[in-house]
Structures are given as structure tokens and as C-alpha cells.
Amino acid sequence: MQRYFVAKEQMNDHMVLIHGEDVKHITRVMRMTEGDQIICSNNADRVCLCEIDRFEDDQIVALIVEDLPSDSELPVFVTIAQALPKGDKLDYVIQKGTELGAAQFIPVQGDRSIVKWDGKKEDKRLERLSKIAKEAAEQSHRSRIPSIDSLHSIDQLIARKKEFDYVLFAYEEEGKSGQHKKLANVLAEAKNGVSLLFLVGPEGGFSAAEAKKLTGAGFIPCSLGPRILRAETAPMYILSAISYYFELER
Ligand code: SAM
């Protein structure tokens, strides 16, 4: 069944008002009519089964049939901070990371990021990435759309440390000293409801200066195992490990 996200103010106790692109999708792509059912989420605390009641000029009115359980969110809030990778890999990270339950993405300008964002085009780029996240959230039956934050420097990311219960960075050098336990140790200690910020490097990895600065700021360097993962694979490993630990094993 098709799912749509609406702003909180578009959903009240009895009905949902659907606007914009979703109206086109429902009418032109899905060719739905009165009586057809859809699922709507207010991207916060409600997911409802709805029945299309009427089509108005620029909106669709759907009546709420019943509230549905929203159990498709990870029990912990995971923010993936991704040092800008090349090409369209960030699209991939956001699409797959959304399917795997990330709550937020923060693009980061790493020392070794080849890609440099043109400030003037950043808004357009973030809009496009948000659309990828919305579509992936609908496809994966999430009840929340992950947020995409603006581009951060490493220093700006470090300055936000206190917003999170745990701050970690994926650092393959950790593994070289046989240290593969830190991620498992953090997950074993973390309780449902905590927030974790996980920073992943670009194709060229973190510079020694970045690693020193991050460790000095209290970011936990974590091995993701003995193999070297691509920059776009590492976040998938992290989110899968967290999902397995909190959703399947417990
Ligand atoms: N040093 C890597 C190499 O030799 O190719 C380059 C970096 S790797 C391609 C991209 C990023 O993925 C790294 O900066 C790190 O954040 C993460 N990563 C990849 N494999 C990892 C591992 N085994 N442990 C921890 N982080 C890893």
C-alpha cells in the first residue's frame, strides 16, 4: 500500500490533507479514486491507514480509518556523518542508510575529500538529497524521514559533540592494532533511546591530523572489522550492525 509523509499540521484527529507532489502521484501515477486506501505518516508520532474521501482543486482529503503501529524505527537515533565521497556515492549512502534506519545525515568536508561543494548550489543539492531520503523512507515503510543537515567541517562537527550520547568515527587504523571491540563495547553499553553520531571518512580516509583532533575531542575510533570497506559501504556496515544488535539479537 502506498505511503505518504505529510507535515504535522496536515493531519488532525479525523483527516489528512495531501498537497503538492503527492497529489500528482496519487492522481496521475497511481490513478487512485475515492475510497482507495493509503498510509500517511506525520513524520513524527503518527502513522494512519486512510481512505481517500475527495479530490479538491489543489489537495486531496483522506479520512483516517485507524492508527497503525509505527515499529519501523531503530530504537536508537543514529546520525551518519559522511566525509564527502566522490560522484553520486552520497546519494547511495542516503538512500541505503535511510532503508537501514538512520535518523540523520551530516555531510562533512574531510581533509581528503576530493569533492568540494559550491556553496551557491548547496541548497539545491540538499533539496535533492532530502527527496532521496523521503522516497527511500516511503519505500522502506519508515515512519520518519531522516533529516539531511548542511555541510559541516570537522571542527563544526566536533562542536556538536554534546548533542549526542556517543560520538564515534570509523577508523581502520584501529583494527591494525587488533582492536576490533570498541563498536561492540559501545553497543553493549548503549540503551534504547540513546543517540549515536558516527563519522565515516572519504575514499582517502582520515588524515593523521583529523584522527588526532577527533580522538582528542572524545570521538571513539572504531574498527569495522579486518577488511577495508569503501567509503559508501562503511555506513551500511555500521547501521546493519546496530540494527542486528538492537532489533534482532535483543
Ligand atoms: N585507509 C583506507 C584504504 O586503505 O583504502 C581508505 C579509507 S576507506 C576506503 C573509507 C572510510 O571507510 C575510512 O575513512 C573509514 O571511515 C571507513 N572504513 C573502511 N574500512 C574500515 C574498517 N575496516 N574499520 C574502520 N573504518 C573503516
Residues whose N, C-alpha, C, O or C-beta is under 5 A from the ligand:
A	BS01	SAM	A170 Y171 E172 L199 V200 G201 P202 E203 G204 G205 F206 C222 S223 L224 G225 P226 R227 I228 L229 R230 A231 A234
